[in-house]
Amino acid sequence: MITVIARLKVKPGGEAEFQEAAQAMMAHVKENEPGTHAYILHRAMADPTQFVFYESYTDQAALAAHSSSAAMQAFVARIGALLDGQPEIGMFEELGAKR
């Protein structure tokens, strides 16, 4: 399993539009990406402009399919102007879990 943690900061006032775009992306993942086990959006409790995606993929091919999808390209284009800086993307391999 491959895990991706993506941290994004949105400019103040852009939170609702970001969440709308993220909801559309999550719907696409749910309907079209069987190799994506988890695609979960979180918002920081202390700062509503900070978001984190927790993503889990079967393998590198599933991650590549997600990253290169037309839906992901549209999502990135839609949120680009909303972001306050570059996203921080971390990739991890799963070593253990409770499911």
VMD Tcl script that draws the C-alpha trace (Angstrom):
set ca {
  {0.00 0.00 0.00}
  {1.07 3.52 -0.76}
  {-0.11 6.40 1.40}
  {-0.08 10.04 0.34}
  {-0.50 12.92 2.76}
  {-1.21 16.19 0.95}
  {-1.28 19.42 2.96}
  {-2.86 22.45 1.32}
  {-3.37 25.97 2.59}
  {-6.15 28.00 1.02}
  {-6.30 31.79 0.88}
  {-8.84 33.20 3.36}
  {-12.24 33.34 1.72}
  {-11.53 30.42 -0.61}
  {-12.45 27.65 1.80}
  {-15.97 26.99 0.49}
  {-14.89 26.88 -3.16}
  {-12.00 24.58 -2.28}
  {-14.31 22.23 -0.40}
  {-16.74 22.18 -3.34}
  {-13.93 21.26 -5.74}
  {-12.63 18.63 -3.31}
  {-16.09 17.09 -2.96}
  {-16.31 16.72 -6.74}
  {-12.87 15.10 -6.79}
  {-13.82 12.71 -3.98}
  {-16.97 11.70 -5.89}
  {-14.86 10.95 -8.96}
  {-12.44 8.84 -6.92}
  {-15.28 6.90 -5.31}
  {-16.90 6.10 -8.65}
  {-13.83 5.57 -10.85}
  {-10.76 4.49 -8.88}
  {-11.00 0.93 -7.52}
  {-7.28 1.02 -6.63}
  {-7.82 3.94 -4.26}
  {-8.66 2.55 -0.81}
  {-9.02 5.88 0.97}
  {-9.32 9.47 -0.18}
  {-10.24 11.50 2.86}
  {-10.28 15.28 3.27}
  {-9.61 16.87 6.65}
  {-9.71 20.52 7.77}
  {-7.62 21.85 10.64}
  {-9.71 22.68 13.67}
  {-7.50 25.62 14.61}
  {-7.26 27.12 11.10}
  {-10.08 26.58 8.56}
  {-7.74 27.50 5.68}
  {-5.59 24.39 6.24}
  {-6.63 21.10 4.64}
  {-5.11 17.63 4.53}
  {-5.91 14.78 2.17}
  {-5.19 11.27 3.44}
  {-4.92 8.94 0.44}
  {-4.24 5.22 0.27}
  {-3.54 3.30 -2.96}
  {-3.16 -0.39 -3.73}
  {0.09 0.20 -5.60}
  {2.07 2.61 -7.77}
  {-0.18 1.93 -10.78}
  {-3.27 3.01 -8.83}
  {-1.51 6.17 -7.68}
  {-0.40 6.90 -11.25}
  {-3.95 6.38 -12.55}
  {-5.25 8.85 -9.95}
  {-2.54 11.42 -10.55}
  {-2.89 11.40 -14.33}
  {-6.70 11.37 -14.47}
  {-8.56 14.15 -16.25}
  {-10.49 14.73 -13.02}
  {-7.25 15.39 -11.10}
  {-6.02 17.77 -13.78}
  {-9.33 19.66 -13.61}
  {-9.17 19.74 -9.79}
  {-5.63 21.15 -9.80}
  {-6.63 23.79 -12.35}
  {-9.70 24.76 -10.34}
  {-7.94 25.14 -6.99}
  {-4.70 26.70 -8.22}
  {-5.79 30.30 -7.64}
  {-7.27 29.39 -4.25}
  {-4.03 28.07 -2.77}
  {-1.76 30.05 -0.48}
  {1.57 28.50 -1.49}
  {2.48 25.12 -2.89}
  {0.90 21.93 -1.50}
  {3.14 19.73 0.62}
  {2.97 16.16 -0.65}
  {4.44 13.26 1.31}
  {4.51 9.65 0.12}
  {4.72 6.75 2.55}
  {4.63 2.97 2.51}
  {2.28 1.26 4.92}
  {4.01 -0.85 7.56}
  {1.04 -1.77 9.71}
  {-2.61 -0.95 10.31}
  {-5.77 -1.48 12.33}
  {-8.75 -1.94 10.03}
}
mol new
graphics top color blue
foreach p $ca { graphics top sphere $p radius 0.5 }
foreach p [lrange $ca 0 end-1] q [lrange $ca 1 end] { graphics top cylinder $p $q radius 0.2 }
display resetview
